[in-house]
Amino acid sequence: MELGLFSLVVDDYDEAIRFYVEAVGFDLVEDEPAISSHDGTPKRWVVVRPPGAKTGILLAKASSAAQRKVVGNQVGDRVGYFLHTDDFDTDHKRMVAAGVRFLEDPRHETYGKVAVWEDLYGNRWDLVQPALDSPLDVNGSTGTAADFVPTAEVQPSSTVEPGGAFPPTEDVADILITTEQLQARIAELGATITADYAGRNPLLIAVLKGSMLFMADLMRAIDGPLEIDFLAVSSYGAATKSSGVVRIVKDLDQDVKGRDVIVVEDIVDTGLTLRYLLDRLSSQGPASLKTCSLLVREADQPSDVPVDYVGFQLPPEYVIGYGLDVDQQYRHLPYVARYAKA
């Protein structure tokens, strides 16, 4: 079996057709002017559907007080409808240009890239580009996953095949974030920071050594003037858990007084290191002070440690790759993977 149609109650057939066909981009599949209902009353039969989709939407004009009451709110103010795409950015841009009202900026979940939008009656929809290996990816979509809300979890995107490749397969349980996913998300972070710091010259401070790869890609994704500096701290040593003691190994070369500072971290878990750095930098009189972390361990993030720009939320497991190490190994891996021996 498969779902053929579902009904959406509307105020007017023609305005609904114009919206869904011209603004959203659906196809008008059927428009029959006089189809009899179960009680013999002639009704217009109007069906629209996304190009290439099998399931259509029957646009049903409200004909009673009860039906008019639910126009725009058939699912109790929840997102009730999910429009899948294999090119989120193109479809999002086109819909915005056509006047479709989006309720939020695009964001990334474990299941893919998404933004909530409203139709002309107020029904809430998700525009979704399913991530690779997402349960939503039933048609082989090529979407990418990126940042996640605090309650979401990164799901394994691939496993490491045996065969002698470095690192040994017994060290890597599975790849959590691919190279492609990393680069897509960093490009988005760069665009956001570009917009937020337009007309300013921010100072990006990388926390060594883990953030070096992230810093290099992030600074190249920012379109505008910026300066960089480096801090080296230690709270792990050779262990996979924080020692609880933060010490400065290398201090800044520049004065942060009066500067717009962004602290760039590889990962925030207990928040001990970041809290220490924020307190230290705040005392030096910056004009503004924000934080950007590629990864945040969702179960560990303390509420009093702000992370203004988040790449990905992670489950509370030890990870390696893309700057993250175990005893100085694995930093150069081009992906983020779960460390099997933690």
Secondary structure, DSSP 8 states (H G I E B T S, - for coil): ----EEEEEES-HHHHHIIIIIII--EEEEEEEEEE-TTS-EEEEEEEE-TT-S-EEEEEE--SHHHHHHTT-TTTTSEEEEEE-S-HHHHHHHHHHTT-EESS--EEETTEEEEEEE-TT--EEEEEEEBTT-TT-TT---B------TT------B----SS-SS-TTTEEEEEE-HHHHHHHHHHHHHHHHHHTTT---EEEEEETTTHHHHHHHHHH--S--EEEEEEEES-TTSSS--S--EEEE--SS--TT-EEEEEEEEESS-HHHHHHHHHHHTT--SEEEEEEEEEETTT--TTS--SEEEEEE-SS-EEBTTB-BTTBSTT-SSEEEETT-
